[in-house]
Amino acid sequence: MHSTDTLDTLVGPGKEEPHQRGRGGRGLPLSLQDCAAPVLLLNSLLGTTLVALPFAVDRAGIVIGIGAHLVVATLTGYCAFLLGDMLTETGSSSTVQLASKAGMPLAGKTIQSMIVCSTLFSSVGSKILVCDIVYDLLRIPLWKTKCALLVIEFFFCFLRDLSSMGFTSFLGVFFAFGLGAYLMWRTVTEDVAFEKVPLSPSGWLAVGECTGLVLAAFNTANHADFRETLRNPNLFNPTVMFANSLALLTSLGVALGGVLLFAGEVEPEVTTNLARRGRDGEVISWALAAISFTKLPLNLRLLANNFEILFLPGVDMTSDEISGHGFRTSLRCLLCLVVFVGAILFPAFGEVMGILGSVMGVFIMLVFPLMMAIKLRAARNALESMVFPLLLLASLLVSLFSTGCILWKTLVEGTSREAKW
């Protein structure tokens, strides 16, 4: 879970030399270098289970849930490879340019707008989650925590380069590793058998809800690492590969440990019950708060960069004329205020985040690359002509399943939390 200086998120690479291309048109490589990027991507997907999957499902749901995340990760990884190939082959530097060359300029602007909305709501969701957990643990009024986080975000805005805040990703991995080790240790000491975990089909709705939350909370900073690795295979680092593999195992450990200890008793987006479960619940709540806090500067950076790409195309934001007069810093502070207002107006944001993740996440990460592939590549051979529409259908089914589960849960149970300013 690292960040790169070139934070294009989903806007893709520019022109590359032939020897730098990831896989080109020669099929998926099998070298260790090329395995680093998919592991990064898989880690970022499963890493979001820290706030969703562990406390939601039963023994059948945990298997289904992990399987669903693996399917989503596999689809996303393949579509990212497709997107990288098409950006390289067409010489495009952004999704907007790629869509224009495919004869679909409106699609490119729509996807970029979705990226901005997705990062905005992810920022709001992370802030709300931190405030809720702090309130549950310390009973500090929500407005005080939100104001304190606003001041911290203003501090991030005045940093010369928000990419330097990548160390927060390292802290997030550190806390995640600690949480995973603690949960697995408690599982062993409690001697909880997997067969003792309750089996209730009604809990399977949480699988769809968690899938939506995972897509909503998808850490696009990790995707930037994935794109950078794809652009230049020489960036491969065995240490990075090992660290991300370890983080992936940690995420799975948290999911399994959480479901064995708390299955069916604590919902994913509600920390109130968890904080009242004694020492175990408090430790986990603090870890979740720390992990969510480390996402704040990353979400801010992503929001600012993608906002500039959408509304200020062709403008060099790093030039002295722009950055030297404080325009970029002022813009970032304004976006912080937008996130602050969103956190005030939408305190019960879990379901909305899930729906946004189900719809926007699928369209950003899966539907758009597949649409471009059908337009630009499907005529190459019969296999691709058949596979791309099937993958597109599978992506839409994932979105419909998750969205339907979230809407049904909201209709039956109401919002996740009755919290006010």
Secondary structure, DSSP 8 states (H G I E B T S, - for coil): ----SS--TTS------GGG-SSTTS----SHHHHHHHHHHHHHHHHGGGGSGGGT--HHHHHHHHHHHHHHHHHHHHHHHHHHHHHHHHT-SSHHHHHHHTT-HHHHHHHHHHHHHHHHHHHHHHHHHHHHHHHHHH---HHHHHHHHHHHHHHHHTSS-GGGGGHHHHHHHHHHHHHHHHHHHHHHHHT--GGGS---GGGGHHHHHHHHHHHHT--HHHHHHHHHHHH-GGG--HHHHHHHHHHHHHHHHHHHHHHHHHTTTS-SS--HHHHTSHHHHHHHHHHHHHHHHHHHHHHHHHHHHHHHHHHSTT--TTSHHHHTTTHHHHHHHHHHHHHHHHHHH-S--HHHHHHHIIIIIHIIIIIHHHHHHHHHTTTS-HHHHHHHHHHHHHHHHHHHHHHHHHHHHHHHH--S-----
